[in-house]
Amino acid sequence: MTRFPLLLLAASMLTCPAAAQVKGEGPITFETFERRTADAFEGTFTVPENRADPESRTLTLHYVRFPATTDTPGAPIIYLAGGPGGSGINTAKGARFDLFMDLRKFGDVIAFDQRGTGASSDIPRCTSQVTIPASQPADEAQLTAYYRRATDECATFWQSEGVNLAGYTTAESAADLDALRRHLKAEKISLWGISYGTHLALAAMRQMDGRLDRVILASAEGLAQTVKLPASTDAYFDRLQTAIDSVPAAKAIYPDIVDLIRRVNVRLRDHPKMLHLPQKDGSHIEAILDMGSMQRIGSAMIADPATAAMLLALYRAIDAGNYDPITMVVGGYFQPNNPITLDAMQLVMDLASGIDDDRLALVDDQAKTALLGRYLNFPMPQLRGAIAGVDLGPDFRASPKSEVPTLLLTGTLDGRTYPDEHAEAVAGLTQVDQVTVVNAGHNLFMVSPEVTQIIAAWMAGAEVDGTRITIGLPDFENPMP
């Protein structure tokens, strides 16, 4: 039996010491999006944009430090946002604020904006001259051609702005973490990441293994897993069906979701539907809905069970000939007739982490029959090699080996990173405690207070390996907000 509630009680009784200020920091009152506040320090440190270039420009990276609430703080705990492209500081302003506050029982907690993100970005977004025609279908090859043209244009634009694109790699970001450790004058740091943040954490485990104290990985993405296997996505739909079958009313509506999705995909492949999307000024614009665009929408919506339930409702409506629900949704995923806009950090980080030839061949083979094809991580692998000189190569993608204590949190209904790939991602780590959150999706931190409790328990040294937390399923009968 896990003893984490008792450990949490003991941790909550610790007192808060006077917070020491690090050079380059200033005290602030941190305010969340809901206007909750906390005393904190705002700090910066500088790093080279590209450590391989002696003439590289310097980047200023920003963070917010929430001081520990214990007289005996452990290693600073650095939050690594997902994406790539997420802001750690903005994450702390949102629904995970309570978790940031709770982890102060164990050390300073750092909301860090990685290079190219949030307050640490000085790179303008690029609005290309490339527009995807909204009134005619575009297959994957055509869509890829549009995005490659936009990438070429944007790479030229960023370089003209003085940006060294080869600096926006996970390897450089991992080196930034060691620079942050030195800036904080800490012998070791702990890492706490989700999704792409785990990808970065795993790279750091290889590059600075002896300078890491503990690592928390939620919804893990391995160093070779920037592009997920289509067969793993199909297996996700099988797990989703099993969950649906456990609720008789939901099972009656969705007796076979794979058949439903395939049926609608074939319909949209053979007979694309012209949608008339309402605009704020009362006008309408036309947009074509074909199989590829529906697969892209599906790829974006399966991350968590609640949005997956909405996706199934859209498929069910289309199957019945009702396109009104999807018409109201499309604008949230595509902006018909608008030019392709790209973010340098998001684009280059994925291109740099890349994919090896053998895995790409496997992806291509599985995609021939997969429900969502190769769209889950679009525009990868479609843009593989689109920017020369940034791919980190096979050595980077090899599994890291580490003895650093690691907590792995896995949601059984994670539709972005999958349980089988979580296990593969940490295969080289020797001290992994895995906790499974049954019915949770990709964004699992705040789905239950038990998740916060067990993270804190693990940080306090409790035995949690093999623990299962079960949460409820969404309403499959009435999933739309």
Secondary structure, 3 states (H helix, E strand, C coil): CCCHHHHHHHHHCCCCCCCCCCCCEEEEEEECCCCCEEEEEEEEEEEECCCCCCCCCEEEEEEEEECCCCCCCCCCEEEECCCCCCCHHHHHCCCCHHHHHHHHHCCCEEEECCCCCHHHCCCCCEEEEEECCCCCCCCHHHHHHHHHHHHHHHHHHHHHCCCCHHHCCHHHHHHHHHHHHHHCCCCCEEEEEECHHHHHHHHHHHHCHHHEEEEEEECCCCCCCCCCCHHHHHHHHHHHHHHHHCCHHHHHHCCCHHHHHHHHHHHHHHCCEEEEEECCCCCEEEEEECHHHHHHHHHHHCCCHHHHHHHHHHHHHHHCCCCHHHHHHHCCCCCCCCEEEECHHHHHHHHHHCCCHHHHHHHHHHHCCCCCCCCCCCCCCCCCCCCCCCCCCHHHHCCCCECCCEEEEEECCCCCCCHHHHHHHCCCECCEEEEEEECCCCCCCCCCHHHHHHHHHHHCCCCCCCCEEECCCCCCCCCCC
